[in-house]
């Protein structure tokens, strides 16, 4: 796997994402009301729990060596997982979704990618794809009508919502896969192969495309 050129900048970027996600989830309500306030609260809770979830599983699977990179990745996993649920679940739901998203993100990035051998430097599939799908399905379990009236999940007497969420995840996954394939093929016809060469990857895309080094890995 490719580690960040700067752990410090990675932490800064993750912190900025965490901060910006409040506007993303809270602002999606398009109103300054109770649902928006709840979205802000559960977003923060899920992010913190996602960081803990990744940290704990990394701790137990790597001979007691949890990392900042892992914790930050868990935070992002928690943010991704709570996004579909932010306007519908309470803090208890956010605790489960956040912690579970951290574990799902870890399994996707560290285990699944190793097993399948696909190339995903930014871990978009492992974190955004899998944790997002997990959060969407969990919304069907934890949606609380006290948070958003008329929207109930399995735990509040509406088990059918779980199947609805699963159908939505399947539909979005198929659409994303097909649309991405079409876009990739079109771009490849115009600009050439989407995969950079091994030499360019070794030298760094900053040098390959701009002729200057953004980071010195030896530092």
HELIX and SHEET records of a PDB file:
HELIX    1   1 UNK A    7  UNK A   27  1                                  21    
HELIX    2   2 UNK A   34  UNK A   61  1                                  28    
HELIX    3   3 UNK A   68  UNK A   83  1                                  16    
HELIX    4   4 UNK A   91  UNK A  106  1                                  16    
HELIX    5   5 UNK A  107  UNK A  112  3                                   6    
HELIX    6   6 UNK A  113  UNK A  116  1                                   4    
HELIX    7   7 UNK A  124  UNK A  129  3                                   6    
HELIX    8   8 UNK A  130  UNK A  142  1                                  13    
HELIX    9   9 UNK A  154  UNK A  156  5                                   3    
HELIX   10  10 UNK A  160  UNK A  191  1                                  32    
HELIX   11  11 UNK A  198  UNK A  203  1                                   6    
HELIX   12  12 UNK A  205  UNK A  210  1                                   6    
END                                                                             
